[in-house]
Amino acid sequence: MLEIILAVLVLGLDQLTKWLAATRLITAYPIIPGVFELDYVQNRGAAWGLLQGGRVFFIVITVIICAALIYLMIKERKCMQLLSRIALTLIAAGAIGNLIDRAILGYVRDMLSFVLINFPVFNVADSSLVIGAILLIIDVFFTKNSAFDVIEKSIKERKEKKSGKPE
């Protein structure tokens, strides 16, 4: 239940901020002058604008990865620790947030800009993906029974079932 609430919150905040940026941001709006501003951008590529025009590719890859993550989280939920579940939920929610834009609009709406370091403009979904990835790294390196341990165990059990003998 926590995962569903978290995903709905991330998706709702993502879509709300994207809508607000698209309808209200006419020019860049400094929050901290010279450091951070709101600036509406339509990104037709991936991170840093890579692979411009790869809409179909990104949609297909995102659907496959999200389906795998959701399947894994449902099938192995009881085996996963809270940190693993939160990390995978944030990754999936962020990916779905950008998938919605790509599928409906043909581009992703970005609006958060760190001008101090000339960082690419990003959005709430991107932030969710990054936070989820950081939590997943922490999970893998610093916890017992991480998400990858659960995946490895599941694959091993499936192979044993298929071959009929333990490995």
C-alpha positions as CSV (number, residue, x, y, z in Angstrom):
1,M,0.0,0.0,0.0
2,L,2.9,2.4,0.8
3,E,4.3,1.9,-2.7
4,I,1.0,2.8,-4.3
5,I,0.6,5.9,-2.2
6,L,4.2,7.0,-2.9
7,A,3.8,6.4,-6.7
8,V,0.5,8.3,-6.8
9,L,2.1,11.2,-4.9
10,V,5.1,11.3,-7.2
11,L,3.0,11.1,-10.3
12,G,0.5,13.7,-9.1
13,L,3.2,16.2,-8.1
14,D,5.1,15.5,-11.4
15,Q,2.1,16.1,-13.6
16,L,0.9,19.1,-11.6
17,T,4.3,20.8,-11.7
18,K,4.6,20.1,-15.5
19,W,1.1,21.5,-16.1
20,L,1.9,24.6,-14.1
21,A,5.2,25.1,-15.9
22,A,3.6,24.7,-19.3
23,T,0.7,27.0,-18.6
24,R,2.3,29.7,-16.3
25,L,6.1,29.9,-17.1
26,I,6.5,32.4,-19.9
27,T,10.1,33.3,-19.1
28,A,12.6,32.0,-16.7
29,Y,11.7,32.8,-13.1
30,P,14.7,33.0,-10.7
31,I,14.2,31.4,-7.3
32,I,17.7,32.0,-6.1
33,P,19.2,34.4,-8.6
34,G,22.3,33.0,-10.4
35,V,21.8,29.6,-8.7
36,F,18.3,28.1,-9.3
37,E,15.4,29.1,-11.5
38,L,12.2,27.8,-13.0
39,D,12.5,27.6,-16.8
40,Y,10.1,25.7,-19.0
41,V,11.8,23.5,-21.6
42,Q,10.4,20.8,-23.9
43,N,12.9,17.9,-24.1
44,R,12.5,15.6,-27.0
45,G,15.4,13.4,-26.0
46,A,16.7,11.8,-22.9
47,A,18.9,13.1,-20.1
48,W,20.9,16.1,-21.3
49,G,18.8,16.1,-24.5
50,L,20.6,12.9,-25.8
51,L,18.9,10.9,-28.6
52,Q,16.7,13.7,-29.8
53,G,13.6,12.3,-31.6
54,G,13.9,8.8,-30.0
55,R,10.3,8.9,-28.8
56,V,9.3,5.4,-29.8
57,F,12.5,3.9,-28.5
58,F,12.1,5.6,-25.1
59,I,8.4,4.6,-24.9
60,V,9.2,0.9,-25.6
61,I,12.1,0.7,-23.3
62,T,10.2,2.5,-20.5
63,V,7.2,0.2,-20.8
64,I,9.4,-2.9,-20.7
65,I,11.4,-1.7,-17.7
66,C,8.4,-0.5,-15.8
67,A,6.5,-3.7,-16.4
68,A,9.5,-5.7,-15.1
69,L,9.8,-3.5,-12.0
70,I,6.1,-3.6,-11.2
71,Y,6.0,-7.4,-11.8
72,L,9.1,-7.8,-9.5
73,M,7.6,-5.6,-6.8
74,I,4.3,-7.5,-6.8
75,K,5.8,-11.0,-7.0
76,E,8.7,-10.5,-4.5
77,R,7.1,-7.8,-2.3
78,K,7.2,-10.0,0.9
79,C,10.9,-10.8,0.3
80,M,12.0,-7.2,-0.2
81,Q,13.0,-4.8,2.4
82,L,11.3,-1.4,2.7
83,L,14.3,0.4,1.2
84,S,14.3,-1.8,-1.9
85,R,10.6,-1.3,-2.4
86,I,10.8,2.5,-2.0
87,A,13.8,2.7,-4.4
88,L,12.1,0.7,-7.1
89,T,8.8,2.6,-6.6
90,L,10.5,5.9,-7.1
91,I,12.3,4.7,-10.2
92,A,9.1,3.3,-11.7
93,A,7.0,6.4,-10.8
94,G,9.7,8.7,-12.3
95,A,9.9,6.7,-15.5
96,I,6.0,6.6,-15.8
97,G,5.8,10.3,-15.2
98,N,8.1,11.0,-18.2
99,L,6.4,8.2,-20.2
100,I,3.1,10.0,-19.8
101,D,4.6,13.1,-21.4
102,R,6.3,11.3,-24.2
103,A,3.3,9.2,-25.1
104,I,0.8,12.1,-25.0
105,L,2.8,15.1,-26.0
106,G,5.8,13.7,-27.8
107,Y,8.3,15.4,-25.5
108,V,9.0,15.7,-21.7
109,R,8.3,18.9,-19.9
110,D,11.2,20.1,-17.7
111,M,11.3,23.2,-15.5
112,L,13.9,22.9,-12.7
113,S,17.2,24.6,-13.6
114,F,20.5,24.9,-11.6
115,V,22.0,27.7,-13.6
116,L,25.0,28.0,-11.3
117,I,26.5,24.8,-12.7
118,N,24.7,24.9,-16.1
119,F,23.0,21.6,-15.2
120,P,20.4,20.4,-17.7
121,V,16.8,21.4,-16.9
122,F,14.9,18.6,-15.2
123,N,11.5,17.8,-13.5
124,V,10.0,16.0,-10.5
125,A,10.0,12.6,-12.4
126,D,13.7,13.0,-13.1
127,S,14.3,13.8,-9.4
128,S,12.3,10.7,-8.4
129,L,14.4,8.5,-10.8
130,V,17.7,9.9,-9.3
131,I,16.6,9.6,-5.7
132,G,15.3,6.0,-6.4
133,A,18.7,5.1,-8.0
134,I,20.6,6.5,-5.1
135,L,18.5,4.6,-2.6
136,L,18.9,1.4,-4.8
137,I,22.7,1.9,-4.7
138,I,22.6,2.3,-0.9
139,D,20.3,-0.8,-0.7
140,V,22.7,-2.9,-2.8
141,F,25.9,-1.9,-1.1
142,F,24.8,-1.5,2.5
143,T,21.9,-3.8,3.3
144,K,21.4,-7.5,3.5
145,N,18.8,-9.0,1.2
146,S,18.8,-6.1,-1.2
147,A,16.6,-5.9,-4.3
148,F,19.3,-7.5,-6.4
149,D,19.6,-10.4,-3.8
150,V,15.9,-11.0,-4.1
151,I,16.1,-10.9,-7.9
152,E,19.1,-13.3,-7.9
153,K,17.3,-15.7,-5.5
154,S,14.1,-15.6,-7.7
155,I,16.1,-16.4,-10.9
156,K,17.9,-19.3,-9.1
157,E,14.6,-20.7,-7.8
158,R,13.1,-20.5,-11.3
159,K,16.1,-22.3,-12.9
160,E,15.9,-25.0,-10.2
161,K,12.1,-25.5,-10.9
162,K,12.8,-25.7,-14.6
163,S,15.6,-28.2,-14.4
164,G,14.3,-30.1,-11.5
165,K,17.5,-30.1,-9.5
166,P,19.1,-27.5,-7.1
167,E,22.1,-25.5,-8.3
